[in-house]
Amino acid sequence: MTDQKPKTIAVLGATGAQGGGVVRALQEQGLFRVRALTRNPEKAHGLAEEVMAADLDRSETLASAFAGAYGVFANTNSFAEPDTDEVAQGTAAVAAAKAAGVKHFVWSTLPNVEEISGGTITVPHFTNKARVNRVVEDAGFEWFTFVEPSFYYQNLTSPMYDPHPGPDGTPTWSQPMKPEPRGIHMGDITELGNVVAGAFAHRDLVGEGQYLSLAGDLMSWDDIVATLNNQGHDLGYIEATEDPWGLRGMFDYFEAYTYFGPDAAGKIALAEQVSTKPFTDFATWAKANMPVAGRTG
């Protein structure tokens, strides 16, 4: 009788929003051994069956991090580190994974806004991830899959999206996007892990370069405000005339093409098909995660 050990999946950014969700989903799924990769492994003791150091800006750390792994989940984060060269980081991850003999490479990407818009809209943190897609395609992996995270529900609780008092004193969101266009694909970022776990388990279905997009809802700012106010909040929204976070290009793209672009429906449907759990809609997530001020239950 042969003793077949579970294959190892190496997860980059294992302490972050995306990577952490992937670690948890793979552990719940129970089909693979998980190797959590982080720049500070001493802070991640016990996170997975194995914890190792890996830094996408130090390619020499990736060889041992990927050694013996069947699969790799890779992602980059330009918001956490504004000077990140996502193309260089993604290319380094691909090269190291290929050299290590990785069979299935899953890359967290986003739509190529410049290509979709014919060069009229620039959103670097989308397009730079998309530029790595061709590197993945050309690497010669036996299986490879692209996953696309949506606008995080969690963003609405971050300082970047804090509501401020409006003209009548109502807490009001103000972003450089019209309130009516239903162009924001949204989701619980912790659920991207369920899509990734499903992708590794269903390589024959999604391992030939398919795109899987996480989306629990497609909303406008009016929809977001109405959903929350129906739950007892008192919030407003006005289109911003200023753009302190440099997001106007991104929101212009949402208005014109939606977050996931013209082929969104098929990508979302395939993600739903392989995900180990159903996606959570915004109303359900908000009820659990955005309590009404002064209400305790």
C-alpha angles and dihedrals in degrees: 000000000000122000106223112195118210115262116253124243115198112210119200118209090021094169094050131088096266100034093043090055090049092052092050095045094049091049091050091047091053098202099108141040110244125224110191113209121199139149090240108042092166087069093050102053111157094010092124142352087280132018121195139169119257131161122183089209090057106055091185089071093057100068095067092036091059099034111127094002119140093198140020130201111201132185139159132210120209094173094058090048111026095194094053116137096213094182092054092045094048092046090051091051092050094048094048093046092050092048090050092054096248110175103197122036120188115194123195105221143155135218120288098248095185091054095044093047096042090244095304096112127046122203107159098185089059101039097042090059090047091053089065091059093082090049089055092046093050097045095084100236114170088232131010133173136186121218124190122203116210130222101301117245082214090066089075090066095047126098091250089067101036110144116234130201111285127211091287095040095259114140101258135189114221119190132153094260133092113254098233110054112100096216107122114101103200136187148157102271092210086067093063085083090064089056093048093048089050091050092054090048094048102042092146090059101040106014098097097077099289120162120232118191125196112220127154092174145002109222148165123218087255088056092050093051093044092050093052095043089051086059092054104273123130105218138145140193134213129175110255122235091197128058110204094162095048094241102131094100091052093050092045087056092049090052094049103036109005123246096286096036133229096324096050099121096060094045092050093047092053091049090051090050095057101030114116090223135025118264118256118238120228097252092055093046094046093050089057099037109028106054119192112256111263094013117111102184 
